[in-house]
Structures are given as structure tokens and as C-alpha cells.
Amino acid sequence: MTLILNGLGPYSAYQVSDRLVTIRACGNGAKEFDAFSNKTVVFRGADGIISISYTGLAFIRKKPTDQWMAEILSGRVHQGAIAFHSGGNGNWPKISEAVYRLKEEICKEFRRLKMRHRPTSSHGISIVGWHEKKSRLRPISIIIHNKYANHSEFLIKKMSRYYQWDKTYSVCAAPPQSRTFIRSIVSNIEESMPGKDAYFLDTKMVNTLLSALRYKAGLSDVIGADAMAIFIDLKNEPEVTIKYVPKEQEIGGDSATECSGFVYAFSPWVITPNHTMGPTVMQGSGWEFKSGNVKIIVKCPASTVDGIKSRFSSQPRRLF
């Protein structure tokens, strides 16, 4: 399982999710299977851009669920490791088409699975971002979830039609959390912001969501403290910032973890009509490129090797 927190505010959207994959242990407990698993896809549709993360079943058809989502969205099969791929696709889906495609395909997969192979908790796909509707930008906050645990029927839950997105703040979670928990996050956000009509202070917003996620991680053995943070900013030109945030760090930190003397960061899937970037281990200058009018920035720590500005490779995936 994982915990995904979506935030929306005036011309800004945020998603923070943990990266821990667990397997059932003897009794009712769980044990770590992969502490650094990617669960996120950033998707540039024909009419908008969204961040998508999952909670629940970590593998579908012997593939990591994030890879399965990437293939459903892009219409491309990704064999083996992929760091960066260029190439267009003429029949690129709009955001609404992508959402319903994910919903229909996850229904099919759960109908195929025997009951004992389905997760005991609910499975959810959490989506946040923006799309263009009737020549106006509109926020999106959607959760695709099964009717109840183990069930093969999935529903689409959308945010309120009357949400005042240009004036107020909204937070939702997958799997669902108590109203008290969600209200406490919103209250903390509002206290740290200069006013309801002001733009988000982006660092404070993400750190508030990170603090909430880590609070839950301290209470559960199926939620990790390492996180992937996605920030979609439309206040000026459209811009997406992607940053890996290790446990005990905030968004303003170095965004890196250390192993065998090397400092590195991770990135999620990034899928646009002309580019596909798979989950990557990186160090140095990071990535920055444009898809249409949207700038996509992937942050990572400075290189620790003299004379080398950046290094990256496909993230090894642990298969079940």
C-alpha cells in the first residue's frame, strides 16, 4: 500500500506519495519488498497535464503497476529498462480519455485476477493536475478506486463541481483518510499562507503534505517516509517540477539519498506526446525540456565526480 496526498490551490496542483512496496508477512503484518519503488507517472495529455500515482496492487501482469499505467496511457509497450525515448504518437489522448482508459483497464485486470491474488486493501489511482475545457484551464482531482476491497468494479470520484479553485485550498488522500486528518492538513496550509486570495507558497505547501505523509508513515508499516513530490504551476507559464524527497528531508533540501558514498535521486515516468522518460536514477544537472507550452523540470543533486556535470541511468526494478 502507499499514501498519496493531492493538493490544489490558486493555479497550482501538488502530489506527494511514498515509495515503499511491502509484501504480506506471517500473521497480519507486512515486510519491506522495495523501499524505492516508483509509483508515479507524469502525463502530458492533448489538453492538459496531470500527475498519477497508485496505491494497492504493485504488479499487474508481472510488471510494476506504474509501468502498466505508462503503457496504457502512451499506447507503447516498454520492454526492459528505458531512460529516455523520443518519438511521436499521432493519436494522443485527452485527459478525460486517459482517465477513463485507466478505469476500464484496471477493471479488466481485477476481473482477471483470482480473489486470493487481489490486495486485501483497496486499490486506487490518484490523479491531480489541470486541463483545458471550453478554452479555460480547470483543475482536476480524481481518484479511481474499487467499490470495496477485492472488488473488480471501479468508480471515479471527482472533486466537487463547485470547488472555488481560484480562492481556496483543497486536499484529498488515497486511500481515504479521516476527515479530521484532512482538515488538519488544510488548517496547517491556511495558517502558513498569507491569505486565501494569495498564491500558494509552494515550498510550504509541499512540506505540509510531506509532514502529513511522514506522520502516517510513523504509524504504519506499509507507508514509507521517502517521497516523490510533483508540483504543477500555472501562475505564469505552465511548469512541472519533479523532486525526490528522502525521509527526514524537506522539499528545500538536497533532494538526494546516499548509498556506498554516492549521492543520487530518483525520477518517475514522464510521458508526453513526443517523449517518454522511464524511472531514472540521476545525479547532476537533472532534466529540463518542453512539451508544447509546458516546461518539465526534474531536480537532482549536484554531481560528486569532478568534470562530470550529470549522470543518469534507468532505475533497476525489483520484480515480484
C-alpha positions in Angstrom: 0.0 0.0 0.0 1.0 3.6 -0.2 -0.4 7.0 0.8 -1.0 9.7 -1.8 -1.9 13.3 -0.9 -3.2 15.6 -3.6 -3.3 19.4 -3.1 -5.0 22.1 -5.2 -4.8 25.9 -4.9 -4.9 29.0 -7.0 -3.3 27.9 -10.3 -1.2 25.2 -8.5 -1.5 21.5 -8.1 0.6 19.1 -5.9 1.0 15.4 -5.4 3.1 13.8 -2.7 3.3 10.0 -2.5 5.6 7.5 -0.7 7.7 4.8 -2.5 7.5 1.8 -0.2 6.3 -1.6 -1.6 5.6 -4.3 1.0 4.5 -7.9 0.9 2.4 -9.8 3.4 4.3 -11.3 6.3 3.3 -14.1 8.6 0.2 -13.1 10.6 -1.3 -9.7 9.8 1.9 -7.8 9.3 3.9 -6.7 6.3 7.6 -6.6 5.4 9.6 -4.4 3.1 9.9 -5.6 -0.5 11.2 -2.5 -2.2 11.8 0.8 -0.4 12.5 2.9 -3.6 9.8 1.7 -6.0 8.4 4.3 -8.4 4.6 4.7 -8.2 4.1 7.9 -10.2 3.5 8.9 -13.8 3.5 12.5 -15.0 1.4 12.6 -18.1 1.0 15.4 -20.7 -2.3 14.9 -22.4 -3.6 16.6 -25.5 -5.4 19.2 -23.4 -3.6 19.3 -20.0 -1.1 17.8 -17.7 -1.6 15.5 -14.6 0.3 13.5 -12.0 -0.9 10.0 -11.4 0.1 7.7 -8.6 -1.3 4.3 -7.4 -2.0 2.6 -4.1 -2.6 -1.1 -3.7 -1.6 -3.8 -6.2 2.1 -3.2 -7.0 2.4 -5.6 -10.0 0.0 -6.2 -12.9 0.8 -8.9 -15.5 4.2 -9.4 -13.9 5.0 -5.7 -14.5 5.3 -2.9 -11.9 2.0 -1.1 -11.8 3.5 2.2 -12.8 4.9 0.7 -15.9 1.5 -0.9 -16.7 -0.1 2.6 -16.3 2.6 4.2 -18.5 1.8 1.6 -21.3 -1.9 2.1 -21.0 -1.5 5.9 -21.3 1.1 6.0 -24.0 -0.1 3.1 -26.1 3.5 1.9 -26.2 4.9 -1.4 -24.7 8.1 -0.7 -22.8 10.4 -3.7 -22.8 13.3 -3.7 -20.3 15.0 -0.6 -19.0 14.2 2.8 -20.6 15.8 6.1 -19.7 14.7 8.4 -22.5 12.8 7.8 -25.7 11.8 10.3 -28.4 9.1 9.7 -30.9 5.6 10.9 -31.6 2.2 9.2 -31.4 -0.5 10.7 -33.7 -3.5 9.5 -31.7 -2.7 11.2 -28.4 -5.5 11.0 -25.7 -7.0 14.0 -23.9 -7.0 13.9 -20.1 -10.6 12.7 -19.8 -9.9 9.9 -22.3 -6.8 8.9 -20.3 -8.7 8.7 -17.1 -11.5 6.5 -18.5 -8.9 4.3 -20.2 -7.2 3.7 -16.9 -10.5 3.0 -15.2 -11.6 0.5 -17.9 -8.3 -1.3 -18.0 -7.9 -1.7 -14.2 -11.5 -3.2 -14.1 -10.4 -5.8 -16.7 -7.3 -6.7 -14.8 -9.1 -7.2 -11.5 -11.8 -9.3 -13.1 -8.9 -11.5 -14.5 -7.3 -11.9 -11.1 -8.3 -14.7 -8.7 -9.6 -13.4 -5.4 -6.5 -14.6 -3.5 -4.2 -12.6 -5.8 -6.1 -9.3 -5.2 -4.8 -6.9 -2.5 -6.6 -7.1 0.8 -6.8 -3.3 0.9 -8.5 -1.2 -1.7 -6.7 -0.3 -4.9 -6.7 3.3 -6.0 -5.3 5.5 -8.8 -5.0 9.2 -7.7 -4.8 12.0 -10.3 -4.3 15.7 -9.9 -3.5 18.5 -12.4 -5.0 20.7 -14.9 -6.8 20.5 -18.3 -8.3 22.9 -20.8 -12.1 22.9 -21.0 -14.0 25.4 -23.2 -10.8 27.5 -23.6 -10.4 27.8 -19.9 -8.0 26.0 -17.6 -9.7 23.8 -15.0 -8.2 21.8 -12.0 -8.5 18.1 -11.8 -8.5 15.9 -8.6 -9.8 12.4 -9.3 -9.5 9.1 -7.5 -10.2 5.8 -9.4 -11.0 3.2 -6.7 -12.7 -0.1 -6.3 -16.1 -0.2 -4.7 -14.6 -2.0 -1.7 -11.5 -4.1 -1.1 -11.0 -7.0 -3.5 -13.9 -5.8 -5.7 -13.4 -5.7 -9.5 -15.8 -2.8 -10.0 -14.1 0.6 -10.0 -15.6 4.0 -9.5 -14.4 7.5 -10.5 -14.6 10.0 -7.7 -14.2 13.7 -8.7 -13.8 16.8 -6.6 -16.9 19.0 -6.1 -18.1 20.8 -9.2 -18.5 24.0 -7.1 -14.9 23.9 -5.6 -13.6 27.5 -5.7 -10.2 26.6 -7.0 -9.1 30.2 -7.6 -9.7 31.2 -4.0 -9.3 28.3 -1.6 -7.3 25.1 -0.9 -8.3 21.5 -1.3 -6.6 18.3 -0.1 -7.6 14.7 -0.7 -6.0 11.3 0.0 -5.8 7.8 -1.4 -6.6 5.5 0.3 -9.3 7.7 2.0 -8.3 9.2 5.3 -10.4 10.5 8.2 -12.0 14.0 7.8 -10.1 15.1 10.9 -6.8 14.2 9.3 -7.6 16.1 6.0 -9.0 19.1 7.9 -5.8 19.3 10.0 -3.7 19.4 6.8 -5.9 22.2 5.3 -5.8 24.1 8.5 -2.0 23.9 8.6 -1.8 25.1 5.0 -4.1 28.1 5.6 -2.1 29.1 8.7 1.2 29.1 6.8 -0.2 31.0 3.8 -0.5 34.9 3.7 -4.2 34.7 2.8 -6.9 32.8 0.9 -6.6 35.0 -2.1 -2.8 34.8 -2.3 -0.9 32.2 -4.4 0.4 29.2 -2.6 3.9 29.4 -1.2 4.9 26.3 -2.9 7.6 25.0 -0.6 5.4 25.4 2.5 2.6 23.6 0.7 4.7 20.6 -0.2 6.3 20.4 3.2 2.9 20.4 4.8 1.9 17.4 2.7 5.2 15.7 3.4 4.8 16.2 7.2 1.3 14.7 7.0 2.6 11.7 5.0 5.5 11.1 7.4 3.2 11.3 10.4 1.2 8.4 8.8 4.4 6.5 7.9 5.3 6.6 11.6 2.1 4.8 12.4 2.1 2.2 9.7 4.5 -0.5 8.4 3.0 -0.2 4.8 3.7 3.6 4.3 7.2 4.8 3.6 8.9 8.1 4.6 10.7 8.6 1.2 8.5 10.6 -1.1 8.1 11.8 -4.7 6.8 15.4 -4.9 5.2 16.8 -8.1 4.3 20.5 -8.4 2.3 21.8 -11.4 2.4 25.6 -11.6 0.2 27.6 -13.9 0.7 31.0 -12.3 3.0 32.2 -15.1 3.8 29.8 -18.0 2.8 26.1 -17.3 5.6 24.4 -15.4 6.0 21.0 -13.8 8.7 20.4 -11.1 9.5 16.9 -10.1 11.6 16.2 -6.9 12.5 13.1 -5.0 12.5 13.9 -1.2 14.2 11.3 1.0 13.0 10.7 4.6 13.8 13.3 7.1 14.4 15.9 4.3 12.1 18.8 3.3 11.5 20.0 -0.3 14.1 22.7 0.1 16.9 20.2 0.9 19.3 18.5 -1.5 16.7 16.0 -2.7 19.0 13.1 -2.6 19.9 9.9 -0.7 23.3 8.3 -0.2 24.4 4.7 -0.9 28.0 3.5 -0.9 29.3 7.0 -1.0 27.2 8.1 -4.0 24.5 10.8 -3.7 21.6 10.3 -6.1 17.9 11.0 -6.7 15.1 9.3 -8.5 12.6 10.4 -11.1 9.2 9.0 -12.1 7.7 8.2 -15.5 7.3 11.3 -17.6 5.1 10.8 -20.7 4.4 13.4 -23.4 3.2 13.1 -27.0 6.9 13.2 -28.1 8.9 11.9 -25.2 8.9 9.0 -22.7 11.3 9.1 -19.7 11.3 6.0 -17.6 12.1 5.8 -13.8 15.6 7.0 -13.5 18.5 7.2 -11.0 20.2 10.5 -11.5 22.9 13.0 -10.3 24.0 16.3 -11.6 22.1 18.9 -13.7 18.8 17.0 -13.9 16.4 17.2 -16.8 14.6 20.2 -18.3 12.6 20.1 -21.5 9.4 21.5 -23.0 6.3 19.7 -24.3 4.3 22.2 -26.2 3.9 25.2 -23.9 4.7 23.1 -20.7 8.2 23.2 -19.2 9.1 20.0 -17.3 11.9 20.2 -14.7 13.4 17.2 -12.9 15.5 18.2 -9.9 18.5 16.2 -8.7 21.7 16.7 -6.6 25.0 18.1 -7.9 27.4 15.6 -9.3 30.1 14.3 -6.9 32.5 13.4 -9.7 34.9 16.2 -10.9 34.4 17.0 -14.6 31.1 15.3 -14.9 28.0 17.6 -15.0 25.4 14.9 -14.8 24.9 11.1 -14.8 21.8 9.0 -15.1 20.6 5.5 -15.8 17.4 3.6 -15.8 16.3 2.7 -12.3 16.6 -1.1 -11.7 13.2 -2.5 -10.9 12.8 -5.3 -8.4 10.3 -7.8 -9.9 7.9 -9.9 -7.9 
